[in-house]
Amino acid sequence: MKINQWTLGLAAVGVVSLASAVNAEEAKMNALQTALSSTTISGYVDTSVEWSLGNKTGIPQDSIPFRGPTKNDGFNLNVVKLTIEKPLDESEWASGYKVDLLFGPDAYFFNTSANTFGDSADFGIKQAYVALRTPVGNGIDWKLGTFDTVIGYETFEAGNNPNFSRSWGYAIEPTQHTGILGTYRINDIVSVAAGVANTLDAGINQRNDSGNPAEKWHKTALGSVAVTAPQDWGFLAGSTLYAGVVQGGLSGGGNDQGNYYAGVTLNTPVTGLKAGVAGDYVSNLGVFPGGESDAWILGVYASFQATEKLSFHARGEYGEISDVDGTIYGLTGTVQYDLWKNVVSRVELRYDEVQATKGFTFLPDSGLGLYANFIYKF
């Protein structure tokens, strides 16, 4: 037991007893161990080899989330994620926390690093919130701080998605909010969530004020509902239907943007085969001048678990963007074989085509990419 020098000095002159000092230090250690006993540390290292078989700098290459021309034709560290978490337990007044830290190029594209270390920093805080439960009905679980968005078929974590590269639907969805979110499970089939955030887009502690401090009260509304098929539904048991909406302003101001999402994941009568459909609609898409464009993306997914280690995944997408008369096509195929323990290893071929007849200063283009992705999870 290490006791600080000030305490030892007081004990030497008789101000405090050494025994009481030892007991006090042991009490502090016990309190610390108790606080940390339920804390878990996890994460992953995400790497890739990416090769562009078509145009090296066309629209598809630059616009695919977390890609861009800097990852073409070479080896890449994508991101390192470190999660420190104390999950909620089963008690009525449970409490906990979660912190997701990102290191590497994809942390910058997540758009959180600009808030703390500048635009060039490869560091981001993806999530950092206090988790609380209030014993109302079946219990409401709260998140207060910075947390993931409530909509979308895919997530930031590439290893949790059927394909390595992100979809065009993901590209037009919000990613992160700072605010408060409550989740309530009505029963084993239906759960709902609702919350309020500062802005629709990512950016810790950002405000939607359009440069006018008097407008900082503008907030973003979040809501979602999830339905899970019960066990007595045969092969459909466990299938999920999810819908959500995020409506609010962007950190740079301007018109309110609305993101609307609906998706379904279906088990099938074929062992190992799952199918999915995801639809995204955005009103007043903020990435265009004036923020008045609307866009929609429809994605279709299929996954087949052939063996314990071998699986196949396919994704097809089509979308349209108003005002620029734009269309987007995408087709992705992925083969995953988990040869090493704790490692996601896969090869992917992706084709994209973007067309636009007006509004763009760059030409429409197509792109073909070949990727290899290796992720170690710990």
RONU-256441 format. One line per 2 residues: number of its first residue (from 0); for each residue x, y, z of N, C-alpha, C. Coordinates in steps of 0.001 Angstrom, whole numbers, m for minus. Atoms other than C-alpha are relative to their C-alpha. Layout:
residues N
NUM = X:Y:Z:X:Y:Z:X:Y:Z ~ ...
***
This chain:
residues 378
0 = 853:m1194:0:0:0:0:890:1246:0 ~ m791:m1224:84:1545:3310:m1081:m786:1142:603
2 = 636:m1123:m672:728:6241:1202:775:1260:m348 ~ m693:m1214:422:1506:9812:113:825:583:1131
4 = m985:m517:m971:4332:11676:1853:m626:948:1010 ~ 655:m913:m929:2059:14319:3409:m672:m768:1129
6 = 646:812:m1027:63:11631:5223:1032:m634:919 ~ m1059:581:m829:3262:9934:6413:581:1033:957
8 = m515:m1058:m859:4506:13268:7762:m933:287:1164 ~ 968:m219:m1074:1285:13835:9733:13:m1139:998
10 = m52:1148:m902:1527:10327:11139:1246:62:869 ~ m1261:m45:m749:5134:10923:12194:m69:951:1183
12 = 84:m963:m1102:4220:13929:14348:m1229:m245:859 ~ 1114:390:m856:1165:12209:15805:m1313:667:m318
14 = 1257:m659:332:m1494:14286:14051:m1043:m1044:m408 ~ 882:1113:356:m2989:11124:12521:724:m1296:308
16 = m619:1296:m233:m2387:7467:13243:277:m672:m1325 ~ m348:695:1225:m702:5309:10635:m1076:m1011:m373
18 = 1046:996:259:m3430:2677:11024:m1202:641:m690 ~ 1140:m674:620:m6180:5172:10194:330:443:m1411
20 = m412:m389:1341:m4174:6401:7214:m66:m1181:m954 ~ 61:1210:826:m3832:2840:5918:m1442:m362:m316
22 = 1415:313:219:m7556:2248:6404:m638:944:m1013 ~ 551:m985:924:m8376:5456:4551:450:m293:m1434
24 = m502:304:1325:m6143:4499:1635:m658:m1258:m562 ~ 672:1215:447:m7695:1022:1499:m1441:287:m412
26 = 1373:m362:345:m11166:2573:1463:m52:679:m1369 ~ m50:m657:1304:m10176:4771:m1477:205:m1016:m1120
28 = m267:1019:1007:m8794:1777:m3367:m1227:m866:m244 ~ 1203:818:145:m11922:m262:m2683:m1083:739:m782
30 = 993:m799:721:m14137:2584:m3879:342:77:m1485 ~ m434:m68:1390:m12046:2888:m7066:m235:m1327:m710
32 = 194:1312:607:m12127:m851:m7714:m1475:m287:m239 ~ 1441:193:176:m15890:m901:m7180:m519:783:m1194
34 = 449:m850:1105:m16379:1965:m9622:443:m548:m1351 ~ m551:491:1260:m14199:290:m12258:m344:m1450:m288
36 = 233:1428:171:m15364:m3282:m11751:m936:m315:m1158 ~ 953:235:1086:m18181:m2929:m14304:398:700:m1294
38 = m453:m700:1190:m16169:m872:m16799:693:m957:m957 ~ m614:847:1018:m15204:m2607:m20044:765:860:m1002
40 = m796:m654:1034:m12595:m1659:m22647:0:m901:m1228 ~ 39:762:1241:m12993:m2752:m26251:331:931:m1163
42 = m268:m826:1173:m12376:m1546:m29790:467:m825:m1177 ~ m488:703:1178:m10782:m2408:m33106:1030:848:m731
44 = m917:m655:933:m8084:m1565:m35657:m463:m371:m1399 ~ 574:192:1327:m9429:m1116:m39206:1017:410:m1057
46 = m965:m266:1065:m7057:m1383:m42202:m567:m472:m1331 ~ 479:406:1318:m7512:m1783:m45947:1080:168:m1055
48 = m753:m201:1238:m5883:m2138:m49339:m1038:350:m1053 ~ 1035:m481:904:m7801:m154:m51982:603:334:m1362
50 = m508:m199:1352:m7363:m104:m55739:m1138:480:m901 ~ 988:m539:938:m9290:2025:m58241:290:m530:m1390
52 = m196:610:1306:m9761:143:m61486:m461:907:m1126 ~ 484:m933:1017:m11444:3037:m63292:606:1365:212
54 = m440:m1377:m197:m11212:6827:m63011:511:199:1412 ~ m624:m138:m1316:m8886:7721:m60142:m569:1142:823
56 = 430:m1183:m736:m10475:11045:m59231:m1439:392:m306 ~ 1371:m324:361:m14082:10841:m60394:m880:195:1220
58 = 960:m255:m1071:m17161:11706:m58337:m202:m1194:921 ~ 222:1120:m912:m17779:8174:m57039:1143:m209:978
60 = m1126:209:m895:m14260:7897:m55625:34:1045:1114 ~ m97:m1083:m978:m14417:11267:m53875:m1174:31:972
62 = 1223:m186:m777:m17964:10974:m52551:m371:m1175:887 ~ 282:1149:m865:m18049:7481:m51049:507:313:1402
64 = m425:m360:m1360:m17948:7996:m47259:1295:m690:422 ~ m1273:467:m551:m14477:7618:m45710:964:m518:m1067
66 = m940:409:1034:m12774:7117:m49070:725:1224:m535 ~ m686:m1137:592:m11766:9966:m51369:1284:m433:m681
68 = m1179:351:797:m8676:10085:m53575:1217:m386:821 ~ m1202:288:m788:m6182:9784:m50699:141:m1472:356
70 = m89:1423:m315:m7020:6107:m50186:136:m891:m1229 ~ m102:790:1223:m6765:5040:m53820:1377:m630:m149
72 = m1236:631:480:m4115:2577:m55000:1069:m107:1082 ~ m1003:151:m1045:m2414:1770:m51726:m538:m638:1261
74 = 306:594:m1298:m2405:569:m48143:m451:1087:960 ~ 594:m1031:m836:m4443:2371:m45512:m249:m489:1429
76 = 584:86:m1331:m4968:2664:m41800:m1251:856:m43 ~ 1244:m747:51:m8627:3667:m41687:m312:665:1328
78 = 336:m562:m1295:m9341:4110:m38012:321:m997:1105 ~ m118:778:m1233:m8585:2859:m34518:m1079:520:947
80 = 1058:m393:m918:m11530:2858:m32131:255:m611:1376 ~ m134:446:m1382:m11285:2615:m28345:m1276:358:739
82 = 1250:m192:m732:m14470:2156:m26303:205:m309:1476 ~ m18:180:m1450:m14607:2609:m22528:m1434:170:468
84 = 1443:m2:m261:m18017:1762:m21114:m346:m702:1301 ~ 681:687:m1091:m20012:927:m18033:m1467:m86:m397
86 = 1393:122:442:m23323:m448:m19350:m969:101:1172 ~ 1048:2:m1019:m26569:m25:m17473:m243:m1420:499
88 = 370:1304:m545:m27345:m2907:m15109:m1526:m107:43 ~ 1441:250:m10:m30838:m4248:m14332:m739:759:1097
90 = 648:m706:m1100:m31541:m1967:m11352:m898:1115:m530 ~ 969:m1006:432:m34366:582:m11486:638:1348:m263
92 = m671:m1297:163:m32092:3603:m11073:1442:m219:m467 ~ m1333:333:498:m29153:2251:m13069:661:1222:m629
94 = m770:m1071:625:m26396:4553:m14293:1258:m581:m631 ~ m1211:432:671:m23395:4237:m16557:510:1076:m934
96 = m548:m965:960:m21450:5886:m19340:607:m765:m1169 ~ m704:582:1144:m19849:5266:m22726:826:1074:m677
98 = m895:m899:725:m16906:6880:m24493:579:m759:m1184 ~ m599:538:1216:m15921:6088:m28116:1022:1003:m516
100 = m1074:m857:500:m12562:7537:m29175:499:m544:m1332 ~ m450:378:1331:m11407:7504:m32804:1367:603:m283
102 = m1337:m447:386:m7828:7760:m34094:250:m444:m1430 ~ m272:342:1382:m6846:7888:m37752:m813:838:m964
104 = 638:m852:1008:m8082:9402:m41043:m1517:28:79 ~ 1463:16:m31:m11709:8290:m40648:m565:799:1163
106 = 459:m855:m1096:m11930:10210:m37383:m243:1414:m499 ~ 184:m1336:560:m11506:13420:m39366:m1282:73:m820
108 = 1199:m8:833:m14243:12489:m41830:m1271:m117:827 ~ 1164:62:m878:m16554:11857:m38901:m407:1381:476
110 = 359:m1403:m228:m16429:15641:m38380:m160:350:1475 ~ m10:m433:m1394:m15753:15827:m34668:1320:653:379
112 = m1314:m511:m387:m12037:16653:m34601:97:1509:m130 ~ m82:m1443:222:m12624:20192:m35863:m411:794:1232
114 = 470:m714:m1180:m14233:21067:m32548:1066:167:1075 ~ m961:m16:m1091:m11132:20444:m30482:1432:211:m454
116 = m1400:m38:371:m7879:19987:m32364:257:577:m1385 ~ m195:m582:1318:m8446:21625:m35740:m329:m968:m1112
118 = 482:797:1117:m9449:20395:m39158:957:m1108:m412 ~ m965:985:481:m6241:18441:m39795:244:m1128:984
120 = m260:1003:m1028:m6370:16317:m36636:m700:m1308:m315 ~ 570:1325:198:m6912:12560:m36976:m476:m552:1337
122 = 552:406:m1296:m8802:12352:m33694:m1442:464:74 ~ 1394:m381:m156:m12484:12355:m32887:m629:m689:1192
124 = 826:604:m1041:m14916:11723:m30063:m1319:m371:m669 ~ 1194:458:695:m17621:9609:m31661:m1210:22:924
126 = 1055:m36:m1010:m19716:9140:m28532:629:282:1368 ~ m393:m215:m1395:m19420:10360:m24965:m1246:452:735
128 = 1256:m345:m648:m22553:10234:m22852:m140:m684:1347 ~ 413:599:m1265:m23932:9546:m19415:m1289:m773:m258
130 = 1181:842:166:m26463:6690:m19356:m749:m97:1330 ~ 828:6:m1207:m29348:6797:m16861:m1303:m753:m276
132 = 1316:635:123:m32510:4809:m16202:m937:577:1038 ~ 1043:m426:m923:m35714:6104:m14662:m1095:m1065:10
134 = 965:1102:m105:m38248:3523:m13365:m1429:428:m319 ~ 1342:m351:480:m41252:4697:m15405:m473:m1130:m900
136 = 462:1142:778:m43270:1765:m16718:1049:m1092:m21 ~ m1048:1015:143:m40757:m753:m18080:1402:582:152
138 = m1288:m656:m162:m37994:1802:m17536:409:759:m1246 ~ m486:m822:1108:m36759:4654:m19737:1514:135:135
140 = m1461:m126:23:m33072:4530:m20669:378:1291:m727 ~ m361:m1311:526:m31511:7957:m21251:1472:47:m380
142 = m1360:m383:353:m28383:9150:m23022:70:1520:25 ~ m194:m1448:m71:m27138:12653:m22222:1450:314:m335
144 = m1346:m313:466:m24140:13950:m24147:51:m86:m1506 ~ m164:177:1437:m22905:13028:m27628:m185:m1470:m336
146 = 340:1386:291:m24311:9883:m29230:m281:m175:m1490 ~ 274:316:1396:m24942:8119:m32565:m1411:411:m388
148 = 1324:m326:507:m27860:9082:m34758:m954:m1182:152 ~ 1012:1038:m237:m31117:7115:m34513:m461:m679:m1282
150 = 473:581:1257:m31527:6245:m38225:1151:m613:m777 ~ m982:559:905:m29755:4163:m40834:91:m1513:51
152 = m186:1443:101:m29195:594:m42040:1429:m375:356 ~ m1407:262:m272:m25417:824:m41756:500:918:1109
154 = m595:m767:m1089:m23162:2157:m39002:1398:473:m398 ~ m1381:m435:215:m19806:3897:m38777:958:m1177:62
156 = m876:1148:m203:m18251:591:m37648:m92:m930:m1203 ~ 34:792:1228:m17382:m1090:m40963:m127:m1484:302
158 = 40:1415:m335:m16951:m4452:m39245:m1369:m494:404 ~ 1367:382:m352:m20614:m4424:m38194:m948:69:m1186
160 = 814:m110:1203:m21868:m3824:m41744:223:m1202:m910 ~ m189:1126:913:m22420:m6472:m44409:1107:236:m1024
162 = m1049:m344:964:m20047:m4634:m46786:1032:904:659 ~ m1048:m861:m531:m16774:m2837:m46163:m281:1471:m274
164 = 240:m1401:340:m17529:396:m48049:m1422:391:388 ~ 1321:m462:m429:m20472:2518:m46871:m892:275:m1204
166 = 999:m198:1049:m23652:2974:m48868:m194:1488:m293 ~ 402:m1370:303:m24923:6111:m50587:m1071:471:983
168 = 961:m367:m1036:m27766:6017:m48081:689:531:1233 ~ m775:m476:m1147:m25219:6357:m45292:549:1397:m264
170 = m628:m1284:334:m23687:9309:m47154:m921:1182:244 ~ 925:m1132:m167:m26858:11421:m46807:m668:m15:1377
172 = 578:76:m1341:m27710:10431:m43221:837:777:1008 ~ m795:m557:m1096:m26679:12253:m40046:791:m1111:681
174 = m827:1004:m667:m24064:10496:m37943:19:154:1513 ~ m268:m255:m1414:m23835:12130:m34533:m794:1210:474
176 = 748:m1118:m580:m25812:14401:m32214:486:248:1428 ~ m230:m352:m1396:m25229:16238:m28964:m1328:463:589
178 = 1306:m319:m565:m28345:16281:m26811:m429:m1039:1010 ~ 553:993:m916:m30616:13922:m24877:m915:m928:m792
180 = 791:1002:701:m32238:10691:m26065:m551:m1000:1005 ~ 638:981:m859:m34728:8452:m24280:m510:m1179:m812
182 = 458:1217:665:m35459:4824:m25260:m909:m773:938 ~ 980:724:m825:m38480:2860:m24023:m445:m1261:m733
184 = 462:1269:565:m39239:m812:m24660:m1421:m255:483 ~ 1400:208:m345:m43008:m1189:m24747:m244:m1457:361
186 = 75:1438:m265:m42771:m4984:m24915:1137:m660:m774 ~ m1061:714:696:m40610:m7689:m26515:m24:250:m1501
188 = 136:m211:1436:m41818:m6600:m29946:303:1439:m407 ~ m78:m1405:401:m41910:m2792:m29991:823:816:994
190 = m721:m982:m812:m39468:m172:m28706:32:1326:m754 ~ 17:m1337:602:m39423:3582:m29320:1101:846:624
192 = m1006:m932:m496:m36920:6408:m28924:m365:1407:m451 ~ 242:m1403:339:m37210:10204:m28895:1027:857:719
194 = m981:m866:m631:m34854:13048:m28174:91:1360:m663 ~ m255:m1350:489:m33635:16581:m28770:1508:197:m69
196 = m1434:m244:172:m30208:17627:m30092:236:1423:m469 ~ m345:m1351:432:m28371:20839:m30895:m167:170:m1505
198 = 18:m103:1455:m27994:20170:m34630:m266:m1365:m620 ~ 216:1246:712:m28828:17575:m37246:1316:m646:m391
200 = m1272:558:440:m25235:17164:m38417:964:m163:1168 ~ m996:268:m1034:m22150:16059:m36500:699:1285:425
202 = m708:m1149:m543:m20214:18480:m34336:m338:187:1454 ~ 263:m56:m1441:m19880:18363:m30577:m204:1445:434
204 = 339:m1318:m546:m21540:21375:m28903:m228:1061:m1074 ~ 324:m963:1040:m22294:22988:m32262:m1401:559:220
206 = 1308:m648:m104:m25289:25326:m32570:m500:360:m1398 ~ 611:m424:1257:m27701:26160:m35374:m449:1441:170
208 = 335:m1403:m236:m27579:29938:m35248:152:878:m1242 ~ m161:m778:1241:m26776:31021:m38842:798:1284:237
210 = m777:m1185:m310:m24288:33441:m37338:m707:984:900 ~ 780:m887:m857:m27009:35014:m35185:m158:m647:1383
212 = 83:607:m1329:m26556:34256:m31446:m1422:m94:536 ~ 1375:23:m496:m30245:35014:m30864:m766:m1231:m467
214 = 692:1153:535:m31145:31887:m32870:569:m1328:492 ~ m609:1229:m493:m29135:29368:m30856:m992:m940:671
216 = 1000:850:m627:m32338:28062:m29304:m543:m1033:m975 ~ 489:973:974:m33126:26218:m32559:596:m1370:288
218 = m451:1342:m321:m32914:22472:m31916:m486:m997:m1041 ~ 316:1083:916:m33219:19146:m33754:m799:m1067:729
220 = 848:1047:m583:m35914:16519:m33076:410:m1360:m556 ~ m374:1368:367:m35084:12787:m33120:m1115:m945:416
222 = 1008:986:m366:m37492:9856:m33157:157:m1273:m804 ~ m86:1272:709:m37560:6159:m34062:m900:m1024:654
224 = 767:1132:m502:m39566:2959:m33666:588:m1269:m604 ~ m530:1283:448:m38322:m641:m33911:m999:m1096:337
226 = 926:1118:m182:m40492:m3736:m34349:754:m1289:m329 ~ m676:1284:182:m39088:m7258:m33928:m1031:m1114:m73
228 = 962:1087:176:m40998:m10303:m35208:140:m1007:1135 ~ m50:935:m1138:m41903:m12666:m32320:421:m1408:m425
230 = m517:1334:270:m40663:m16255:m32029:m1015:m912:m683 ~ 1017:868:604:m43978:m17759:m33165:m313:378:m1452
232 = 194:m381:1391:m43655:m16178:m36631:793:m885:m965 ~ m715:930:866:m41744:m19144:m38031:1348:525:m436
234 = m1318:m419:482:m38749:m18353:m40251:203:1508:92 ~ m119:m1454:m125:m39502:m14610:m39917:367:452:1407
236 = m319:m354:m1387:m38821:m14706:m36161:1350:689:82 ~ m1226:m778:m130:m36214:m12120:m35242:206:1041:m1069
238 = m76:m1041:1023:m36747:m10070:m38385:m389:1351:610 ~ 233:m1314:m609:m36827:m6321:m37702:m473:1012:m1039
240 = 450:m1154:765:m38631:m3290:m39057:348:1239:800 ~ m492:m1183:m721:m37140:92:m38187:m323:1240:m821
242 = 284:m1275:663:m38217:3645:m39005:397:1140:925 ~ m408:m1126:m833:m36967:7027:m37833:40:1296:m780
244 = m53:m1324:606:m36813:10742:m38485:913:886:832 ~ m818:m1040:m629:m34327:13518:m37726:m319:1293:m728
246 = 438:m1260:605:m35567:17057:m38340:620:1162:756 ~ m588:m1146:m669:m33584:20202:m37630:1010:711:m857
248 = m953:m826:718:m30938:22715:m38615:1406:m546:57 ~ m1403:383:56:m27277:22281:m39526:841:978:799
250 = m867:m844:m824:m24354:23665:m37574:357:1304:m701 ~ m306:m1223:722:m23706:26205:m40318:m1193:892:m235
252 = 1206:m790:192:m27272:27475:m40231:m722:m383:m1283 ~ 768:265:1203:m29622:27690:m43180:m1327:m676:295
254 = 1299:630:m160:m32912:25905:m43792:91:m1299:795 ~ 68:1281:m688:m33978:22993:m41633:41:m1135:m1013
256 = m75:1203:827:m33148:19604:m43115:m791:m1101:678 ~ 747:1135:m527:m35347:16539:m42702:532:m1300:m561
258 = m435:1330:411:m34001:12972:m42801:m1034:m1023:450 ~ 1027:1003:m291:m36564:10181:m43018:510:m1360:m460
260 = m580:1312:295:m35611:6514:m42908:m962:m1116:359 ~ 728:1227:m307:m37304:3107:m43062:806:m1163:m545
262 = m769:1155:428:m35601:m263:m43235:m517:m1271:627 ~ 434:1300:m497:m36314:m3947:m42782:1091:m1025:m271
264 = m904:1134:150:m34084:m6969:m42224:m812:m1267:205 ~ 871:1166:5:m35727:m10298:m43017:804:m1289:15
266 = m468:1369:98:m34810:m13871:m42180:m820:m707:m1070 ~ 680:696:1095:m35736:m16262:m44998:m80:m1497:304
268 = 69:1448:m205:m36695:m19941:m45270:1300:m725:m324 ~ m1287:596:357:m33205:m20600:m46695:978:213:1153
270 = m928:m85:m1121:m30775:m21369:m43891:1212:854:m362 ~ m1162:m862:210:m28121:m18671:m43626:m241:1194:m889
272 = 273:m1107:922:m29823:m16265:m46051:m860:1058:663 ~ 751:m1146:m496:m30968:m12806:m44940:m96:1051:m1096
274 = 210:m1065:979:m32366:m9948:m46991:m353:1288:727 ~ 299:m1293:m611:m32739:m6247:m46290:m339:1048:m1036
276 = 353:m1146:845:m34237:m3096:m47756:98:1254:858 ~ m152:m1258:m736:m33369:465:m46690:m345:1163:m902
278 = 380:m1180:761:m34928:3712:m47855:293:1274:762 ~ m313:m1307:m588:m33637:7234:m47152:m595:1098:m857
280 = 494:m1196:688:m35363:10493:m48046:454:1221:784 ~ m489:m1225:m627:m33886:13920:m47351:m658:1199:m669
282 = 546:m1258:509:m35676:17246:m47725:926:1146:379 ~ m900:m1146:m215:m33689:20504:m48038:1424:m460:297
284 = m1331:557:m196:m30425:18608:m48399:1028:1117:86 ~ m834:m1160:m300:m27882:20972:m46887:1320:65:m724
286 = m1305:m34:657:m24861:20020:m49004:m19:802:m1291 ~ 90:m772:1230:m26166:21998:m51988:m293:1464:315
288 = 247:m1425:m233:m26279:25805:m52305:m1483:278:208 ~ 1377:m325:m316:m29446:27114:m50715:m707:m1074:797
290 = 574:1086:m778:m30150:23736:m49115:m1424:m330:m386 ~ 1380:209:425:m33267:23238:m51225:m195:m1285:m807
292 = 125:1239:747:m32541:19924:m52955:m626:m1084:868 ~ 493:1199:m650:m34414:16757:m52079:725:m1192:m612
294 = m697:1183:489:m32831:13332:m52391:m596:m1246:627 ~ 402:1280:m568:m33802:9724:m51957:912:m1106:m523
296 = m858:1140:327:m31776:6507:m51936:m710:m1267:447 ~ 560:1300:m349:m33095:2941:m52010:1106:m1042:m108
298 = m1019:1034:m15:m30784:103:m51024:m609:m1367:255 ~ 447:1379:m169:m31323:m3668:m51297:1212:m845:389
300 = m1103:778:m550:m29164:m6115:m49330:m322:m1488:m4 ~ 132:1440:m151:m28583:m9873:m49321:1291:m552:603
302 = m1155:618:m651:m26271:m11906:m47062:m240:m1490:131 ~ 108:1458:m101:m25577:m15641:m47123:1186:m546:778
304 = m1029:625:m824:m23656:m17451:m44396:167:m1438:m481 ~ m179:1315:621:m22302:m20424:m46365:549:m1023:980
306 = m579:861:m1029:m20173:m21913:m43581:227:847:1245 ~ m269:m746:m1230:m19085:m20913:m40096:902:1199:m259
308 = m965:m1062:253:m16298:m18775:m41566:m260:766:m1295 ~ 160:m589:1325:m17397:m18045:m45146:m1393:598:m173
310 = 1283:m653:267:m20133:m15528:m46068:119:886:m1229 ~ 84:m832:1201:m21261:m13570:m49145:m1024:1106:245
312 = 868:m1151:m244:m22828:m10103:m49137:m103:846:m1272 ~ 224:m816:1198:m24377:m8006:m51923:m877:1192:358
314 = 781:m1228:m211:m25809:m4481:m52049:m201:696:m1344 ~ 310:m790:1186:m27569:m2624:m54841:m694:1284:420
316 = 577:m1296:m392:m28518:1080:m54695:m405:806:m1232 ~ 412:m975:1006:m30392:3620:m56755:m548:1224:729
318 = 482:m1216:m629:m31076:7252:m55889:m123:1142:m970 ~ 178:m1200:806:m32129:10612:m57252:142:1242:873
320 = m166:m1287:m670:m31299:14206:m56323:m672:1068:m856 ~ 716:m1032:754:m33656:17009:m57365:887:1221:m208
322 = m676:m1270:295:m32583:20436:m58645:1228:m172:m880 ~ m1146:237:871:m29478:18909:m60260:m287:m1124:m984
324 = 375:1126:861:m31378:16133:m62064:1033:m1117:103 ~ m1049:979:m230:m28942:13702:m60507:m535:m1389:292
326 = 305:1391:m317:m29071:9917:m60362:1273:m694:480 ~ m1117:752:m569:m26856:7506:m58423:m306:m1484:m122
328 = 105:1444:59:m26273:3814:m59112:1179:m594:765 ~ m1089:655:m698:m24239:1461:m56953:m250:m1489:119
330 = 86:1449:m141:m23514:m2264:m56871:1273:m492:675 ~ m1134:433:m813:m21272:m3917:m54292:m120:m1482:318
332 = m45:1405:m374:m20240:m7533:m53755:1183:m267:914 ~ m1025:225:m1022:m18263:m8777:m50742:71:m1480:355
334 = m246:1364:m472:m16722:m12137:m49841:798:94:1293 ~ m662:m49:m1307:m15782:m12574:m46178:371:m1413:436
336 = m464:1279:m536:m13701:m15406:m44758:808:280:1253 ~ m622:m306:m1291:m12798:m15247:m41082:1036:m1062:338
338 = m1071:976:m174:m9505:m17141:m41160:656:103:1368 ~ m675:m214:m1265:m7978:m15581:m38053:m1015:338:1096
340 = 856:m302:m1139:m9550:m15342:m34607:m27:1508:244 ~ 227:m1426:m297:m11019:m11871:m33835:250:918:m1191
342 = m310:m818:1174:m10236:m10688:m37382:m1112:m141:m1042 ~ 899:m48:1151:m12771:m9634:m40024:868:179:m1244
344 = m817:m65:1215:m11134:m10337:m43408:m906:m215:m1207 ~ 908:72:1131:m12900:m9712:m46714:569:730:m1211
346 = m354:m619:1279:m12515:m8744:m50363:m1290:526:m613 ~ 1215:m644:495:m14940:m6379:m52094:249:631:m1363
348 = m7:m660:1306:m15692:m5209:m55627:m1214:913:m63 ~ 1076:m991:m31:m17766:m2045:m56059:3:827:m1281
350 = 167:m860:1167:m19139:m173:m59077:m1014:1093:327 ~ 886:m1141:m226:m20738:3293:m58897:m76:857:m1253
352 = 178:m942:1095:m22142:5708:m61425:m850:1163:486 ~ 709:m1222:m372:m23223:9311:m60808:m251:801:m1268
354 = 371:m807:1158:m25096:11321:m63421:m713:1256:478 ~ 676:m1252:m321:m26204:14965:m63280:5:878:m1239
356 = 110:m820:1213:m27438:17264:m66013:130:1484:273 ~ m147:m1422:m293:m27194:20582:m64188:425:188:1455
358 = m302:m356:m1369:m25897:22287:m61067:1381:m392:481 ~ m1322:413:m427:m22558:20476:m60804:1066:749:m804
360 = m1128:m601:706:m19266:22126:m61675:961:m1071:m488 ~ m841:1092:467:m17690:18695:m62227:m859:m954:m833
362 = 701:856:937:m18585:16073:m64800:m504:m1270:680 ~ 439:1308:m475:m20649:12942:m64114:1074:m1045:m293
364 = m1064:973:141:m18502:9855:m63764:m435:m1340:557 ~ 203:1325:m565:m18331:6169:m62899:1305:m470:609
366 = m1200:474:m658:m15920:4229:m60785:m120:m1470:356 ~ m72:1410:m371:m14848:633:m60132:1137:m163:982
368 = m1004:139:m1038:m13005:m205:m56942:116:m1429:501 ~ m277:1307:m578:m11376:m3352:m55553:663:217:1352
370 = m472:m246:m1355:m10818:m3470:m51788:246:m1309:742 ~ m201:1048:m989:m9396:m5784:m49165:m17:666:1372
372 = 211:m630:m1302:m10362:m5073:m45547:314:m993:1113 ~ m365:830:m1141:m8867:m6441:m42328:m228:807:1269
374 = 348:m684:m1246:m10262:m5483:m38921:253:m942:1166 ~ m191:778:m1226:m8989:m6780:m35585:m839:600:1108
376 = 867:m439:m1099:m11560:m6550:m32798:529:m508:1327 ~ m466:419:m1329:m10528:m6585:m29155:m987:437:1067
***
